[in-house]
C-alpha cells in the first residue's frame, strides 16, 4: 500500500478491475476488518470519493534479527508501524538447544507484556546470520553463532508458537527490506553487500 490512503475509483484505475468489482472486494476486506475508511479524496465536483487504508489494528507481525553479536526483536502493526523494539546480546555460545528456548521465552514474555492476543499476530519473521535453506527454513550453519548447525528453526518455533513463521538469512532479509523500504525502493536492480 505505497499509495494509501486510496479511493475505490483509484483502485479501479490502478488494477483495471471494474468499479463494481472493486466495491465487492472492498466490502469483503472490510467485513474481515482488513481495511477501513479514512476520510475523503478531493473532488472536482460531485460526491467526494471515500479513501481506504489498511486497518493497522487488525494484527501484528513479530520480527527477529539474530546476528552474531546482537538479537533484535520488533513488533509492527498491520501497516508496518513499529510499536515495540528491543535488542540484546546474542547467546552465541550455548548453541540452539539452549538459545532457541530462551528466545521463545523472550517472545512469549514480550507478547504477554504488550497484552497482545496470539490470534492477532499474523506471523513471525526471523533473519539469522547463517546459511539458511529458504524453502525448508532450515539453518545449516552459522559461522559466528556456535551450535546452530542443522537446526529446523521454523519447525521448532511452530511447535511452541502456533503462528506462521518465515526464516531466512539476514543478508536476504536486509536486501528485501532495502528493496521495500530503503535506498533501493525506486530502483529496478541493485546489489546488497553484507
Beta strands, then each sheet from edge to edge (+ up, - down):
strand 1: 6-7
strand 2: 35-40
strand 3: 50-54
strand 4: 60-66
strand 5: 70-77
strand 6: 82-89
strand 7: 121-128
strand 8: 131-133
strand 9: 138-141
strand 10: 165-169
sheet 1: 1+ 3- 2+
sheet 2: 6+ 5- 4+ 7+ 10+
sheet 3: 8+ 9-
end
